[in-house]
Amino acid sequence: MWITRISPGTWGWGGQGRGTRGVLYHDLNANGRYDGSDYALGAYPGTFAEVEKRVYSIAALEAAVERGLIEPWPDDIATPDEARAYWAIRDMSRYYDKAMGNLPGLVAIVIGSVRDHVQATPDYLHILLQYSGWRDAGMRWIRLNPDAAYVGLLFPRPAPAADNPAGVPVSCEDIVGMLEPEGIPDPIVTAAAALELSDRIYFGIWTPDLEVPLAAPP
């Protein structure tokens, strides 16, 4: 990882592409400079004492400090302490255990489809981390995508809906086969998840998988 300068409007995403001075990036071709073969780290905008800054992830900033990559520190990049305060109210991953401690009866369905509107990595790490975070925190019932029986109830067409038993472990290698295909509209999947959770709470049935919806119409 390096820090360098880039010309206005050339590379990067978000603030990196608007002529800002210096970006953090992965030097993929190991040539010591930022070019089209490299990958710029994303940064979010944040305001600190009325100064707008780019906020990188805490891990990226700590790695940059450890390697001495940001010297002197630019006025438009949040410091690690500023980033910790920024992400403390925006990063859910640190609160799974606390949420389960306050709401031990909490259950969830994590929704994930093959084509994500933001993330495009082949391991779908953002979906995997959310599902695994709840599961590892001891959530008593959690599944990745609603039962296919509920999707079929709302979308009665031949569609290979995902049908993952609740609580199964998920890894980077197998998650792609557990996601909803793009032929099923996202609102249908969301509504199916809401219906399944409502039925399961009402009937108190927490089996890993179902053959038919619990409150299926005749």
Sequence and secondary structure as in RCSB ss.txt:
>XXXX:A:sequence
MWITRISPGTWGWGGQGRGTRGVLYHDLNANGRYDGSDYALGAYPGTFAEVEKRVYSIAALEAAVERGLIEPWPD
DIATPDEARAYWAIRDMSRYYDKAMGNLPGLVAIVIGSVRDHVQATPDYLHILLQYSGWRDAGMRWIRLNPDAAY
VGLLFPRPAPAADNPAGVPVSCEDIVGMLEPEGIPDPIVTAAAALELSDRIYFGIWTPDLEVPLAAPP
>XXXX:A:secstr
 EEE   TTSS SGGGGTT S EEEE TT SSS  TTSEE   EEEEETTEEEEE  HHHHHHHHHTT S S  T
TB  HHHHHHHHHTT GGGGHHHHHHH TT  EEE  BSS SS   TT HHHHHHHHHHHHTT SSEEES  HHH
HHHHS SS       TT    TTTGGGGSB TTS HHHHHHHHHHHHHHHHHHT   S  SS TT   
